Amino acid sequence: MLKVSEILRVKGHTLYTGTPDMPILRALETMSEQDIGSLVIMEHGELVGMLTFREIIRHLHANHGNTGNNTVRSIMDDAPVSVSPNTGFEEVQRLMLEKHARYIPVMDGPTLMGVVSFYDMAQAIVAAQQFENNMLKAYIRDWPTDTAEGV
């Protein structure tokens, strides 16, 4: 069974985090410059929230396109669901669908290991299907010939 740790190993461990007290504009700039859809919000070494483009768009809509002087704390999801490196692929899929979460932080105890995105999950499915396809093709190519005579 595919686990979160394997997805992180493939995608790498580059992390982008923010703090609850950073201005929304700074968070928006970071997400845009790094081409990422989420920021993990950390405070005193602990996961305290998630900020995604969804929260930013809602804020911009409510404030006529202005970020104002608001901080991330005012718009972040302050109860994000997280998973561990040992969480199975199917469980992550279930959580993403159930919680409408496109980005899920991966925590090893109190330590942030990375973020698994909906895109990462789709990529893992395609890679697994490609691997299975290649294995089946190899199996068919190496199919044993029937050498028994008179059967």
MILUM-332579 format. One line per 2 residues: number of its first residue (from 1); their letters; for each residue x, y, z of C-alpha. Coordinates in steps of 0.05 Angstrom, whole numbers, always signed. Each point is the difference from the previous one (the first is absolute). Layout:
# residues N
NUM = a = X:Y:Z | ...
***
This chain:
# residues 151
1 = ml = +0:+0:+0 | +26:+69:-19
3 = kv = +15:+45:+59 | +7:+74:+9
5 = se = +75:-7:+14 | +10:-28:-71
7 = il = -38:+58:-31 | +44:+50:+39
9 = rv = +63:-37:-21 | -19:+9:-73
11 = kg = -21:+72:+5 | +56:+23:+46
13 = ht = -2:+34:+67 | -2:+74:-20
15 = ly = -45:+34:+51 | -32:+68:-1
17 = tg = -28:+24:+66 | -28:+64:+28
19 = tp = -19:+27:+68 | -69:+22:+24
21 = dm = +25:+71:+9 | +26:+10:-71
23 = pi = -41:+48:-44 | -46:-34:-50
25 = lr = +35:+39:-55 | +67:-32:+18
27 = al = -31:-70:+0 | -32:+15:-68
29 = et = +68:+23:-27 | +35:-62:+26
31 = ms = -52:-47:-30 | +2:+37:-67
33 = eq = +76:+4:-4 | +11:-73:+19
35 = di = -59:-24:-42 | -32:-37:+58
37 = gs = -72:-8:+20 | +9:-2:+75
39 = lv = +41:+23:+59 | +6:-40:+64
41 = im = -9:+48:+58 | +47:-13:+58
43 = eh = +7:+34:+67 | +51:-18:+54
45 = ge = +18:-63:-40 | -72:-25:-2
47 = lv = -50:-7:-57 | -54:+52:+13
49 = gm = -33:+7:-68 | -2:-7:-75
51 = lt = -7:+56:-50 | -21:-17:-71
53 = fr = -21:+40:-60 | -72:-14:+21
55 = ei = +6:+42:+64 | +36:+55:-37
57 = ir = -52:+4:-55 | -56:+2:+51
59 = hl = +35:+57:+37 | +13:+39:-64
61 = ha = -72:-8:-22 | -27:+24:+68
63 = nh = +48:+60:-1 | -10:+22:-73
65 = gn = +68:-26:-22 | +40:+31:+58
67 = tg = +41:-40:+49 | -1:+58:+49
69 = nn = +43:-5:+63 | -30:-66:+20
71 = tv = +45:-57:+22 | -1:-73:-20
73 = rs = -30:-17:+68 | -65:+34:-20
75 = im = -12:-44:-61 | +40:-65:+9
77 = dd = -32:-68:+13 | +18:-7:+73
79 = ap = -21:-73:+5 | +35:-33:-58
81 = vs = -2:-75:-8 | +70:-31:-3
83 = vs = +28:-69:-14 | +63:-37:+19
85 = pn = +54:-28:-46 | -30:-70:+11
87 = tg = -70:+20:-21 | -24:-41:-58
89 = fe = -18:+28:-68 | -73:-20:+6
91 = ev = -8:+35:+67 | +29:+65:-29
93 = qr = -48:-5:-58 | -58:-10:+48
95 = lm = +21:+60:+43 | +9:+45:-60
97 = le = -70:-16:-25 | -34:+1:+68
99 = kh = +33:+65:+23 | +2:+34:-69
101 = ar = +75:+8:+12 | +46:+8:-59
103 = yi = +62:+6:+44 | +15:-42:+62
105 = pv = +61:+11:+45 | +41:-61:+17
107 = md = +21:-2:+73 | +48:-49:+33
109 = gp = -20:+13:+72 | +11:+75:+8
111 = tl = +46:+5:-61 | -25:+26:-67
113 = mg = +24:-47:-54 | -35:+30:-60
115 = vv = -66:+11:-34 | -37:-49:-44
117 = sf = -44:+33:-53 | -57:-25:-43
119 = yd = +49:+7:-58 | +51:-44:+35
121 = ma = -53:-53:+10 | -20:+2:-73
123 = qa = +73:-5:-21 | +9:-61:+46
125 = iv = -60:-35:-31 | +26:+11:-70
127 = aa = +70:-25:+20 | -30:-62:+34
129 = qq = -43:-15:-61 | +60:+8:-46
131 = fe = +42:-47:+43 | -56:-52:+1
133 = nn = -8:+8:-75 | +75:-12:-11
135 = ml = -1:-61:+45 | -59:-30:-37
137 = ka = +34:+13:-68 | +64:-34:+26
139 = yi = -40:-59:+25 | -36:-8:-66
141 = rd = +66:+7:-39 | +32:-55:+43
143 = wp = -61:-46:-3 | +24:-72:+2
145 = td = -12:-40:-63 | -36:-67:+6
147 = ta = +52:-53:-15 | -42:-61:+19
149 = eg = -12:-44:-59 | -62:-42:-14
151 = v = -44:+38:+48
***
